[in-house]
């Protein structure tokens, strides 16, 4: 799988060559980031993929517990995730940023830390 730049989300190019992912943990981290940033219904080939932002997240009356459950389920359901060890979220009203931090145990036994501003 080709590696994406962590800031721009474009393909990562180094010395005019596309950089490839070298470990399963790195692959899992990139897949999780893509999944959590992807809006459900955005891709016409699989309208069920992604987070239901318009359907459930951006809806008036959604609680913090609802949001946490959506993101926990999305993380735990990804292949190669063995266990969700820790999960915390934080919402900053002034910047309207929802931050997710999680520690994940992979099927290989590696602990991976995920931190993402949504």
N, C-alpha and C positions, 0 to 999 in steps of 0.2 A: 504494500500500500504506500502511496505517496504521502509525504509529510506536508502538513499545512503550517504556515507561519502562525505563531500563537497570537500575534497582535492584529494582523490584517486578514487572516483566515484564507489567504491566497496560497497557491502552491509555493513551497519553499524551494528556492533556487540558490545553489551555491556553486560558484565557478562555472556558471552556465549549464549546470546539471541539476535535474530534479533530485531532491534528497528523498530517500526512502526510509520508512520506519524500520527499525532494526530489532525491536523487542515486542513481545506480546503485551507487556504492560504499557508501553508507549502507544501501541495500537489501540488498546482499551481506552486510554486517556483521551486520545483524539476522537474515538467513536462516541464517548460520553459527552464531550464538549459539543460535538456536532449535534447529537441528539437533544441536548438541553437548550441549544440555541435555535433549533429548528421548529418552526411553527407547524402544527398538525394541519394537514390539508394543503401545505405549500407545494409539495412535489406531486405532479399529476400521475406519476407512475405508482405511488403508494401514498394515498391520501390519509392513511392511518398512522404514518410515521411522524414522530415528533411530539412536542408538548402541546396540549390543547389550550394555547394562550387565548385565542379569541373565544373558544367554547367555554372555558372554565376559569382561567387565570384573570383575564381582564374584565370579568363580570362583577357588577356591583353586588356586594354582600359576601364575596368569597373571603373566608377566614384565613388566618395565618396557618391554622392546622390543615385546612384544605390544600393550601399551597405546598406545605411541607410534605403532605401525603402524595401529591402529584409528583414532586421531584424525587422523593424516596422510591416510589414505585418505578419511575423511569430509570433510576440508577440501578436498582436491584434487579430489574428485568433484563438488563443488557447481558448478552453472552459473555462469559469469562469473569463475571462478578460472582464470587462465592458468597460473600457476606458484606453487608453494610455495617462497618464497625462503629462509626460515629457520624452524626449528621447535625449540623447547626445551620441556621439561616439568620439573616439580619436584614431588616429593611430600613433604609435611610430616607425619610420623607422629603427632606430638602433637595436631594438629588434624584429621588425616585429610583434608587438602585436596590435591587434585591440580591443579596450575596448568599451563595450556597458554599459551604465548606463540608467536605465529607472525607472520611478515611474508608477505603474499600479494600477488602481482602480478595485477591484474585484467585482463580482456580489453581494457579501455580503456587499459591501461598505467599505471594508478594503483597505488601501493604502499599497501596497507592493513595496519595493525597490529591484531592480535587478541590480547587478553589475557583469559583466562577462568579463574575458579576453579570447579572441578567437585567 
